[in-house]
């Protein structure tokens, strides 16, 4: 099982998703806005979607 496969179905809060973006070097407001546009401005996210957005 890959790293991204292990995250499938795991739900994370918006705060956790944004923290993971920061941990992977996403700090600029325009990049965060792109994530929100692509994945939705939600209260929670599937962790697999976050990892896919990050390129995993």
Backbone torsions as a table, in degrees:
resi	resn	phi	psi	omega
1	UNK	NA	133.4	179.7
2	UNK	-83.4	168.2	177.9
3	UNK	-56.1	-48.2	-178.2
4	UNK	-69.9	-35.2	177.4
5	UNK	-63.7	-34.7	-179.1
6	UNK	-68.2	-18.9	-179.2
7	UNK	-90.4	-11.9	-177.8
8	UNK	-58.7	131.3	177.7
9	UNK	82.3	-6.3	177.4
10	UNK	-85.4	124.6	-178.6
11	UNK	-97.5	130.4	178.1
12	UNK	-121.0	153.2	178.0
13	UNK	-70.9	164.2	175.6
14	UNK	-57.7	-43.5	-179.6
15	UNK	-60.1	-42.8	179.7
16	UNK	-66.7	-40.5	178.1
17	UNK	-60.7	-45.0	-179.9
18	UNK	-67.2	-34.3	175.7
19	UNK	-64.1	-42.1	178.2
20	UNK	-64.4	-36.9	175.5
21	UNK	-59.8	-46.3	179.3
22	UNK	-62.2	-41.8	179.4
23	UNK	-62.5	-21.3	179.0
24	UNK	-104.8	17.8	172.4
25	UNK	88.2	12.4	179.4
26	UNK	-95.4	102.6	-176.9
27	UNK	-120.2	-28.9	-174.1
28	UNK	-69.7	139.2	-178.6
29	UNK	-56.7	-38.5	-178.5
30	UNK	-68.6	-30.2	176.4
31	UNK	-73.3	-39.0	176.2
32	UNK	-64.6	-41.3	177.1
33	UNK	-61.6	-37.3	177.5
34	UNK	-64.7	-42.6	176.3
35	UNK	-58.9	-47.3	-179.0
36	UNK	-63.6	-36.8	177.6
37	UNK	-66.9	-45.7	-176.6
38	UNK	-71.0	-41.5	-172.7
39	UNK	-104.1	-9.5	-179.1
40	UNK	98.2	151.6	178.2
41	UNK	-94.1	82.9	-169.2
42	UNK	-113.9	168.0	174.3
43	UNK	-82.1	-25.5	179.5
44	UNK	-148.7	159.7	-176.4
45	UNK	-138.5	152.4	169.0
46	UNK	-73.8	126.9	-177.5
47	UNK	-59.5	-32.2	177.4
48	UNK	-63.1	-36.9	177.4
49	UNK	-65.4	-39.7	178.6
50	UNK	-63.1	-46.2	-179.8
51	UNK	-64.7	-40.0	177.4
52	UNK	-62.4	-41.0	179.3
53	UNK	-61.6	-35.4	178.9
54	UNK	-75.7	-9.2	176.1
55	UNK	101.3	13.4	178.3
56	UNK	-86.1	NA	NA
